[in-house]
Amino acid sequence: MYNLPYFTDDILEEDLKIIAQLMPPHISYYPLYVFPKTPLYTIQLKEAIPSFDTTKKWYDYNKIIQDF
């Protein structure tokens, strides 16, 4: 899962290394969406957890995965 608070390219790359070692038959890759009026949305507002453009980051992370 990506789009978690404080998720970075480096974390993704480290996750991919671990996944490669485990050699699972399938990998699913989903973003965390924070919708208004949900508990996580409220926490995000209160604690100023960073968020970003999910679509843009999907392309960024997809590029990292393809390059891996």
MODELLER restraints for C-alpha pairs under 7 A, 6 or more apart:
rsr = mdl.restraints
at = mdl.atoms
rsr.add(forms.Gaussian(group=physical.xy_distance, feature=features.Distance(at['CA:1:A'], at['CA:29:A']), mean=5.69, stdev=0.5))
rsr.add(forms.Gaussian(group=physical.xy_distance, feature=features.Distance(at['CA:1:A'], at['CA:30:A']), mean=4.95, stdev=0.5))
rsr.add(forms.Gaussian(group=physical.xy_distance, feature=features.Distance(at['CA:1:A'], at['CA:31:A']), mean=5.45, stdev=0.5))
rsr.add(forms.Gaussian(group=physical.xy_distance, feature=features.Distance(at['CA:1:A'], at['CA:32:A']), mean=6.58, stdev=0.5))
rsr.add(forms.Gaussian(group=physical.xy_distance, feature=features.Distance(at['CA:2:A'], at['CA:30:A']), mean=6.34, stdev=0.5))
rsr.add(forms.Gaussian(group=physical.xy_distance, feature=features.Distance(at['CA:2:A'], at['CA:31:A']), mean=4.74, stdev=0.5))
rsr.add(forms.Gaussian(group=physical.xy_distance, feature=features.Distance(at['CA:2:A'], at['CA:32:A']), mean=6.10, stdev=0.5))
rsr.add(forms.Gaussian(group=physical.xy_distance, feature=features.Distance(at['CA:3:A'], at['CA:31:A']), mean=5.38, stdev=0.5))
rsr.add(forms.Gaussian(group=physical.xy_distance, feature=features.Distance(at['CA:3:A'], at['CA:32:A']), mean=5.22, stdev=0.5))
rsr.add(forms.Gaussian(group=physical.xy_distance, feature=features.Distance(at['CA:3:A'], at['CA:54:A']), mean=6.86, stdev=0.5))
rsr.add(forms.Gaussian(group=physical.xy_distance, feature=features.Distance(at['CA:4:A'], at['CA:32:A']), mean=6.15, stdev=0.5))
rsr.add(forms.Gaussian(group=physical.xy_distance, feature=features.Distance(at['CA:5:A'], at['CA:49:A']), mean=6.22, stdev=0.5))
rsr.add(forms.Gaussian(group=physical.xy_distance, feature=features.Distance(at['CA:5:A'], at['CA:50:A']), mean=6.19, stdev=0.5))
rsr.add(forms.Gaussian(group=physical.xy_distance, feature=features.Distance(at['CA:5:A'], at['CA:51:A']), mean=6.91, stdev=0.5))
rsr.add(forms.Gaussian(group=physical.xy_distance, feature=features.Distance(at['CA:6:A'], at['CA:50:A']), mean=7.00, stdev=0.5))
rsr.add(forms.Gaussian(group=physical.xy_distance, feature=features.Distance(at['CA:34:A'], at['CA:40:A']), mean=6.51, stdev=0.5))
rsr.add(forms.Gaussian(group=physical.xy_distance, feature=features.Distance(at['CA:34:A'], at['CA:41:A']), mean=5.67, stdev=0.5))
rsr.add(forms.Gaussian(group=physical.xy_distance, feature=features.Distance(at['CA:35:A'], at['CA:41:A']), mean=6.16, stdev=0.5))
